[in-house]
Amino acid sequence: MVWRQIDFAKYSSIKIGPKIEVAVIEEQDEFPSGKILIGGANNLLISNNPPPLMILGKSFDFIEIKDDSLIAGCAVKTGRLLSFAKKHNIANFEFIAKLPGTVGGMVAMNAGVKEYEVFNIIQEVKLGNRWVKKEEIEYGYRFAKLDGIATKVKFKLEYGYNEKLKNELLALRNNQPKEPSAGSFFKNPPGDYAGRLIEAVGLKGKRVGNMGFSEIHANFLVNYGNGTFEEAIELVTKAKELVLQKFGIELQNEVQIL
Ligand SMILES: Cc1cc2nc3c(=O)[nH]c(=O)nc-3n(C[C@H](O)[C@H](O)[C@H](O)COP(=O)(O)OP(=O)(O)OC[C@H]3O[C@@H](n4cnc5c(N)ncnc54)[C@H](O)[C@@H]3O)c2cc1C
């Protein structure tokens, strides 16, 4: 096992976090206990003192076609997977355009856009050293209960890459702020939108220090430059309090806080 120094103020999409040593795990390694595996940190808010972390190394960064499946290692970035799908005329990966992350992070979050979710196209997930069928995994809106670390994923293989669909889904991102963020901060409560609720309690555009709920899309907590973990938490706590008071709804974080 080797170590890599990661500066989370650069590595994470929201540009917050300390510079720390993270274990890099390769295929021949045992998974150490007591460490949390992360991917590209596009859905994370890392505190000043996070738990011990690990990432997957190069041996998990591969894509191959085998029989009726596309197999990808969990360190593969979504951008690379989409390029592969386009190059080989493979269908169903169009929704991952501009959905930043790794295959592992996508599976753990059941990432998606509208009705397109990664679990729609999964056949099996390798958890540690064991292949597990999708039917045996509990998953739902932005969660998957993985009994272990996802190392590889078997996707169903269908041909017919759809550039038009990709462009339609990309157009939905026009109202996404350009500043660093971790994507939507809260999950949408059933039948409602977290962004609408945050706006309704007057927090759209609200800033604390250099962090703020975007003026463009209230469910994006954005970093205007050198924003801190404490500023982020103050805003998140305020939003939860006010939404609970006014609507009786408990907002759930989509972003994982470590
Ligand atoms: C601008 C922007 C737009 C976004 N748009 C969308 C969107 O449209 N739809 C959407 O669903 N998400 C969206 N996101 C959130 C993010 O892109 C996804 O959640 C993505 O799947 C995170 O991947 P990651 O590799 O960065 O995971 P990380 O953020 O590193 O980790 C996320 C979680 O997954 C766990 N995890 C990571 N890898 C593994 C693994 N191999 N095995 C087990 N657990 C693992 C981590 O422990 C953590 O709990 C957006 C984010 C940004 C910044």
The ligand as an SDF file (V2000), in Angstrom:
LIG
                    3D

 53 58  0  0  0  0  0  0  0  0999 V2000
  -21.0160   20.3680  -10.6200 C   0  0  0  0  0  0  0  0  0  0  0  0
  -21.5480   19.0460  -10.0930 C   0  0  0  0  0  0  0  0  0  0  0  0
  -22.6530   18.4820  -10.6950 C   0  0  0  0  0  0  0  0  0  0  0  0
  -23.1870   17.2640  -10.2150 C   0  0  0  0  0  0  0  0  0  0  0  0
  -24.2770   16.7340  -10.8240 N   0  0  0  0  0  0  0  0  0  0  0  0
  -24.7870   15.5660  -10.3790 C   0  0  0  0  0  0  0  0  0  0  0  0
  -25.9300   14.9660  -11.0170 C   0  0  0  0  0  0  0  0  0  0  0  0
  -26.4690   15.4800  -11.9860 O   0  0  0  0  0  0  0  0  0  0  0  0
  -26.4020   13.8030  -10.5200 N   0  0  0  0  0  0  0  0  0  0  0  0
  -25.8230   13.1810   -9.4520 C   0  0  0  0  0  0  0  0  0  0  0  0
  -26.2950   12.1150   -9.0470 O   0  0  0  0  0  0  0  0  0  0  0  0
  -24.7330   13.7200   -8.8340 N   0  0  0  0  0  0  0  0  0  0  0  0
  -24.2050   14.8800   -9.2690 C   0  0  0  0  0  0  0  0  0  0  0  0
  -23.1120   15.4280   -8.6420 N   0  0  0  0  0  0  0  0  0  0  0  0
  -22.5090   14.7240   -7.5110 C   0  0  0  0  0  0  0  0  0  0  0  0
  -21.3620   13.7720   -7.9380 C   0  0  0  0  0  0  0  0  0  0  0  0
  -20.9780   14.0600   -9.2560 O   0  0  0  0  0  0  0  0  0  0  0  0
  -21.7730   12.3090   -7.8590 C   0  0  0  0  0  0  0  0  0  0  0  0
  -22.2760   11.9610   -6.5770 O   0  0  0  0  0  0  0  0  0  0  0  0
  -20.6100   11.3700   -8.1860 C   0  0  0  0  0  0  0  0  0  0  0  0
  -21.0970   10.0780   -8.3930 O   0  0  0  0  0  0  0  0  0  0  0  0
  -19.5550   11.3680   -7.0830 C   0  0  0  0  0  0  0  0  0  0  0  0
  -18.4570   10.5570   -7.4870 O   0  0  0  0  0  0  0  0  0  0  0  0
  -17.0510   10.6730   -6.7550 P   0  0  0  0  0  0  0  0  0  0  0  0
  -16.1530    9.6600   -7.3320 O   0  0  0  0  0  0  0  0  0  0  0  0
  -16.5790   12.0780   -6.7830 O   0  0  0  0  0  0  0  0  0  0  0  0
  -17.4540   10.2150   -5.2620 O   0  0  0  0  0  0  0  0  0  0  0  0
  -17.0130   10.8840   -3.8750 P   0  0  0  0  0  0  0  0  0  0  0  0
  -17.6150   12.2390   -3.7870 O   0  0  0  0  0  0  0  0  0  0  0  0
  -15.5570   10.7750   -3.6920 O   0  0  0  0  0  0  0  0  0  0  0  0
  -17.7420    9.9070   -2.8520 O   0  0  0  0  0  0  0  0  0  0  0  0
  -19.1400    9.8970   -2.7240 C   0  0  0  0  0  0  0  0  0  0  0  0
  -19.5490    8.7370   -1.8130 C   0  0  0  0  0  0  0  0  0  0  0  0
  -19.2690    7.5140   -2.4540 O   0  0  0  0  0  0  0  0  0  0  0  0
  -18.4740    6.6710   -1.6340 C   0  0  0  0  0  0  0  0  0  0  0  0
  -17.5940    5.9270   -2.5430 N   0  0  0  0  0  0  0  0  0  0  0  0
  -16.7780    6.4220   -3.5020 C   0  0  0  0  0  0  0  0  0  0  0  0
  -16.1770    5.4270   -4.1630 N   0  0  0  0  0  0  0  0  0  0  0  0
  -16.6230    4.2690   -3.6030 C   0  0  0  0  0  0  0  0  0  0  0  0
  -16.3600    2.9060   -3.8730 C   0  0  0  0  0  0  0  0  0  0  0  0
  -15.5110    2.4970   -4.8360 N   0  0  0  0  0  0  0  0  0  0  0  0
  -16.9640    1.9630   -3.0920 N   0  0  0  0  0  0  0  0  0  0  0  0
  -17.8210    2.3400   -2.1060 C   0  0  0  0  0  0  0  0  0  0  0  0
  -18.1160    3.6340   -1.8210 N   0  0  0  0  0  0  0  0  0  0  0  0
  -17.5160    4.5830   -2.5730 C   0  0  0  0  0  0  0  0  0  0  0  0
  -17.7200    7.6370   -0.7250 C   0  0  0  0  0  0  0  0  0  0  0  0
  -17.3210    7.0030    0.4790 O   0  0  0  0  0  0  0  0  0  0  0  0
  -18.7880    8.6970   -0.4860 C   0  0  0  0  0  0  0  0  0  0  0  0
  -19.6800    8.2690    0.5170 O   0  0  0  0  0  0  0  0  0  0  0  0
  -22.5720   16.6290   -9.1190 C   0  0  0  0  0  0  0  0  0  0  0  0
  -21.4160   17.2030   -8.5200 C   0  0  0  0  0  0  0  0  0  0  0  0
  -20.9050   18.4000   -9.0110 C   0  0  0  0  0  0  0  0  0  0  0  0
  -19.6840   18.9770   -8.3640 C   0  0  0  0  0  0  0  0  0  0  0  0
  1  2  1  0
  2  3  1  0
  2 52  2  0
  3  4  2  0
  4  5  1  0
  4 50  1  0
  5  6  2  0
  6  7  1  0
  6 13  1  0
  7  8  2  0
  7  9  1  0
  9 10  1  0
 10 11  2  0
 10 12  1  0
 12 13  2  0
 13 14  1  0
 14 15  1  0
 14 50  1  0
 15 16  1  0
 16 17  1  0
 16 18  1  0
 18 19  1  0
 18 20  1  0
 20 21  1  0
 20 22  1  0
 22 23  1  0
 23 24  1  0
 24 25  2  0
 24 26  1  0
 24 27  1  0
 27 28  1  0
 28 29  2  0
 28 30  1  0
 28 31  1  0
 31 32  1  0
 32 33  1  0
 33 34  1  0
 33 48  1  0
 34 35  1  0
 35 36  1  0
 35 46  1  0
 36 37  1  0
 36 45  1  0
 37 38  2  0
 38 39  1  0
 39 40  1  0
 39 45  2  0
 40 41  1  0
 40 42  2  0
 42 43  1  0
 43 44  2  0
 44 45  1  0
 46 47  1  0
 46 48  1  0
 48 49  1  0
 50 51  2  0
 51 52  1  0
 52 53  1  0
M  END
$$$$
